[in-house]
């Protein structure tokens, strides 16, 4: 194809994801080694003969990992088969101590699911081809540079054997932005299920397959024929570790491939590494085909009967369903409902508060005041979940006019989070009890006497004069006066 012909082609982006989710279990998937790393953990110490693949060591399947996979399958509306099996995926790589990976091949624990996403107001359903259990390899530490520039590379097998669920999507994404939305939604669902901790290093890693096809090959419903997909060389981008990273890596790769096609070059079918530091992808190796892995059944793990697990293992109310319920049950607008269901912990905290107060009042305090202050401090609701009673006490004091909203928001709540004291202690210590009408009246008189120019401006019709005087009274009362009361008293006095 000439460069001129290539320039005239209108191209469509086709992306499919392989998402590796680290499961929240106490021990590894086939042995009793801990999955939790100590802060000062030495390399290659959280290991045993099984996760290192030493001769004679036999795997024993972790039941908790299977339960977590079933929960994920139910949340993705996937089919869970009568029986699932494990295979050996054979390849050599330094972080793979056995020279094979225990995974699932033709009988995964979940298949044919979906997850709905929303991008710029447009809702789309992303197909889930399969989700299967497997073990994590170790980790490589590149010293003196990145994967292609390092002086040397160290191997740490402490992570080897950590349970993973690999979620493989259909090639349903048509832009990098859609992949970011999908990963955010998936992470939200996984956290609600309690099978995933986003704060753990390497808890979610993404490999993305990306092709560019002729735009005319995309049907009106967004589907693409198998022939069109097969004719386009697919590039795999590995080692993406965040939502933002996925969007950036794929945006770069789209640009790289379009530029190559416009120059009349053929896209090589290869595996590329995302170098987040430099913001580029670099070639690693030619893309392996399925036959290269020489899958065969793992003789040391018998087939697992899972047909009745789906009915026996419950899952909690998921984010979309809870968001809809908050809107209908509590009368919340879409923005508030989204904020209050951003995590299961936030949703639970709100519902606990809403048991004692009007839903609108509870939503304002949790979604606006509390979450805003927590975000500023890089804190989570889980950090203060044991202080629910103190938080509801603060709202009660505001509701009963014992303290002003301003002081409650700007002094009491902030002191509660920064110092750990309860609201009554802070109010007493700072003298924030709400001023009575006599005290406010005295402050009003003082403000008028001390600011004759502002009084004259008020009588001359200047709008800002009254606000200035209100501010003076509020300052004298240290925020303990109600602004509405101050405003009314000032107008009466000035009249």
KAZIUR-V901962 format. One record per helix or strand of 3 or more residues. SS is the DSSP state (hx for helix, st for strand). FROM is the first residue (numbers start at 1). LEN is the number of residues. If there is no record, write none. Layout:
SS/FROM/LEN, SS/FROM/LEN
This chain:
hx/3/5, st/11/12, hx/63/13, st/87/4, st/100/4, st/110/10, st/122/14, st/139/5, st/152/5, st/163/7, hx/176/18, st/204/11, hx/215/3, hx/226/6, st/235/6, hx/243/20, st/270/6, st/280/7, hx/290/4, hx/309/4, hx/319/12, hx/334/7, hx/344/11, hx/359/18, hx/381/3, hx/385/15, hx/405/15, hx/423/8, hx/437/14, hx/452/8, hx/463/14, hx/483/12
